[in-house]
Amino acid sequence: METIDFTDLPREQLEHMAEAGARILECYRVLNKAGLNIVGEVLKGQGEFYELEHYPRDDVFDADTHSQYYYHAHRDGTGEHGHFHTFLRQPGMPEGTQPVPYSGEEPWPEGKDALSHLIAISMDAYGFPIGLFATNRWVTAEAWYKAEDVIRMLNQFNIDHAWPSWPVNIWMTAMMVLFRPQIEALLRQRDMVVADWMKAHPNVDVFEDRALELTGYQEINVESQIKAVIAALH
């Protein structure tokens, strides 16, 4: 994935990114004062931590925006503790947004349940984000929308309530803004990887091919991202 030149971004977007960065740092500040972190907040009161289980158990869902996320772990040897998956459900999508045509045998969620995976956020053992990644359809059992439609969905993502943790929900919403350029690039890369895979494996249902799990990964650092944004603003 090409390096992003922040000086090419509109000033208004950079200002929104800077505001999001400040919100993230404020979340870290209030959590740190109590000896807490982002991941610990999601796991609190959930009992023993098991791989592949969703945390919190019923996911986090905003009924007004139809935004959703959960945390889990299953990628041993990657250097991460676990990761968040973020989604937007169909009623929260821009009007007229439809999944891509599909003629395979695997049933996709339909109607109000036709959710789209937005991006995944890798977390380290200390509860801080270390990477972003996009996935193939089978990983998250979503309906599949083209990258440009998913990019438009990013504007709608907002967890605007206090369960399971107000600072975590603020952090999650702000992460989608601060790292918007990288998320967009990963989604466009996702579609290119899938298209190339289809050409190379014409007799395989690409969306169900277990040989294709991740379509792209990008290391991230909140503090470095904020510094780059501020530098571009000046």
C-alpha positions in Angstrom: 0.0 0.0 0.0 1.4 3.4 -1.0 2.4 5.9 1.7 -0.2 8.5 2.3 0.8 12.2 1.8 -1.2 14.1 4.3 -0.5 17.4 2.6 -2.7 16.2 -0.2 -5.7 15.9 2.0 -8.3 18.7 2.3 -7.7 21.0 5.2 -11.2 20.3 6.6 -10.5 16.6 6.8 -7.2 17.2 8.5 -9.0 19.4 11.1 -11.5 16.6 11.7 -8.6 14.1 12.0 -6.8 16.4 14.5 -10.0 16.7 16.6 -10.4 12.9 16.5 -6.8 12.5 17.7 -7.4 14.8 20.6 -10.5 12.8 21.6 -8.4 9.6 21.5 -5.7 11.1 23.7 -8.4 12.3 26.1 -9.8 8.8 26.3 -6.3 7.4 27.1 -5.9 10.1 29.8 -9.1 9.3 31.7 -8.6 5.6 31.4 -5.0 5.8 32.5 -5.9 7.8 35.6 -7.9 4.7 36.8 -5.3 2.2 35.6 -7.6 1.1 32.8 -7.2 0.6 29.0 -9.3 0.1 25.9 -9.3 -3.7 25.8 -9.7 -4.1 29.5 -12.8 -2.0 29.4 -14.4 -4.3 26.8 -13.4 -7.5 28.7 -14.5 -6.4 32.1 -17.2 -8.5 33.7 -17.1 -11.0 30.8 -15.5 -13.9 32.7 -12.6 -15.9 31.3 -11.3 -14.8 27.9 -11.8 -17.4 25.2 -10.5 -17.3 21.6 -13.2 -16.5 19.0 -15.8 -15.5 21.5 -17.2 -12.0 20.9 -16.6 -9.4 23.6 -18.9 -8.1 24.9 -20.9 -11.2 24.4 -23.8 -9.6 22.5 -21.5 -7.1 20.6 -21.8 -3.3 20.9 -24.6 -1.8 18.8 -26.0 1.7 18.4 -29.7 1.4 17.5 -29.8 4.9 16.1 -26.8 4.8 13.7 -26.8 1.0 13.3 -23.0 0.9 14.0 -21.6 -2.2 15.6 -18.3 -3.6 16.9 -16.9 -6.5 18.9 -13.5 -7.7 20.1 -12.0 -11.1 19.9 -8.8 -13.0 19.3 -7.7 -15.9 17.1 -4.6 -14.8 15.3 -1.7 -16.4 17.2 1.8 -15.4 16.2 0.8 -12.0 14.9 2.0 -10.0 17.9 -1.5 -8.8 18.7 -3.6 -9.6 21.8 -6.8 -9.4 19.7 -8.7 -7.1 17.4 -11.9 -5.2 17.0 -14.2 -5.8 14.0 -16.4 -2.8 13.1 -19.6 -2.9 11.1 -22.5 -0.9 9.7 -25.8 -2.6 9.4 -28.0 -2.0 6.4 -30.5 0.5 7.9 -27.6 2.9 8.7 -26.2 2.8 5.2 -26.5 5.7 2.6 -29.8 5.3 0.7 -29.7 2.9 -2.2 -26.6 1.1 -1.1 -26.7 -2.6 -2.2 -24.4 -5.6 -2.0 -22.5 -6.6 -5.1 -24.2 -9.3 -7.2 -23.4 -12.8 -6.0 -24.2 -16.2 -7.6 -22.4 -18.5 -5.2 -24.0 -21.0 -2.8 -23.2 -19.5 0.5 -26.2 -17.5 1.9 -25.4 -13.8 2.6 -27.3 -11.8 5.2 -30.2 -9.9 3.6 -32.5 -7.0 4.3 -31.9 -5.2 7.6 -29.3 -7.8 8.5 -27.1 -7.2 5.4 -24.3 -5.7 7.4 -20.9 -4.6 6.0 -17.6 -5.0 7.7 -15.7 -1.7 7.7 -12.3 -2.4 9.1 -10.5 -4.4 11.9 -8.2 -2.8 14.5 -5.4 -4.9 15.9 -4.6 -4.3 19.6 -1.5 -5.1 21.6 -1.3 -6.6 25.1 -1.3 -3.1 26.7 -4.6 -2.2 25.1 -3.3 0.1 22.3 -3.9 -0.1 18.6 -1.0 -1.4 16.4 -2.6 -2.1 13.0 -5.6 -2.0 10.7 -6.6 -4.8 8.3 -9.3 -5.7 5.8 -10.7 -9.2 5.4 -12.4 -11.5 2.9 -16.2 -11.9 3.2 -16.2 -15.4 4.9 -14.2 -14.0 7.9 -17.0 -11.8 9.1 -20.1 -13.4 7.4 -21.1 -10.0 6.0 -22.8 -9.0 2.8 -20.2 -7.7 0.4 -20.3 -4.1 -0.8 -17.8 -2.5 -3.2 -15.1 -0.4 -1.6 -16.4 3.0 -2.6 -19.8 2.2 -0.9 -18.0 1.0 2.2 -16.0 4.2 2.3 -19.2 6.2 2.2 -20.4 4.1 5.1 -17.5 5.4 7.3 -19.3 8.7 7.6 -22.2 7.0 9.3 -20.2 5.0 11.9 -20.8 6.4 15.4 -21.3 4.6 18.8 -23.1 7.2 20.7 -23.9 5.6 24.1 -22.0 4.5 27.2 -22.1 0.7 27.1 -19.8 -1.1 27.8 -17.6 2.0 28.2 -18.1 5.6 27.2 -14.4 6.3 26.6 -14.1 3.1 24.5 -17.0 4.1 22.3 -15.6 7.6 21.9 -12.2 6.1 21.0 -13.7 3.7 18.5 -15.7 6.4 16.7 -12.6 8.7 16.7 -10.3 6.0 15.3 -12.4 5.8 12.2 -11.8 9.5 11.6 -8.1 9.7 12.6 -7.2 6.8 10.4 -9.7 7.4 7.6 -7.0 7.7 4.9 -5.5 4.4 5.7 -8.9 2.7 6.0 -9.9 4.0 2.6 -6.6 2.7 1.1 -7.1 -0.7 2.7 -10.7 -1.0 1.4 -9.6 -0.1 -2.2 -6.7 -2.6 -1.9 -9.3 -5.2 -0.7 -11.3 -4.9 -3.9 -8.1 -5.1 -6.0 -6.9 -8.2 -4.2 -10.3 -9.9 -4.5 -10.5 -9.1 -8.2 -7.0 -10.5 -8.8 -7.8 -13.6 -6.8 -10.9 -14.2 -8.9 -8.9 -14.0 -12.1 -6.3 -16.4 -10.8 -8.9 -18.8 -9.4 -11.8 -18.7 -11.8 -13.5 -21.9 -10.6 -13.4 -20.9 -6.9 -15.9 -18.8 -4.9 -13.5 -16.1 -3.9 -15.7 -14.9 -1.1 -15.6 -18.3 0.6 -12.0 -19.3 -0.2 -10.2 -20.0 3.1 -6.9 -19.5 1.4 -7.7 -15.7 1.2 -8.3 -14.3 4.7 -6.7 -10.9 5.0 -6.6 -8.6 2.0 -4.3 -6.0 3.5 -2.7 -4.9 6.8 -1.3 -1.5 7.8 0.7 -0.8 11.0 -0.5 2.3 12.8 0.5 4.5 15.7 -1.8 7.1 17.2 0.9 9.5 18.3 2.7 9.4 15.0 -0.6 9.9 13.1 -1.4 12.9 15.1 2.0 14.4 14.6 1.7 13.9 10.8 -1.7 15.5 10.8 -0.6 18.6 12.8 2.5 18.9 10.5 0.3 18.9 7.4 -2.0 21.6 8.9 1.0 23.8 9.4 
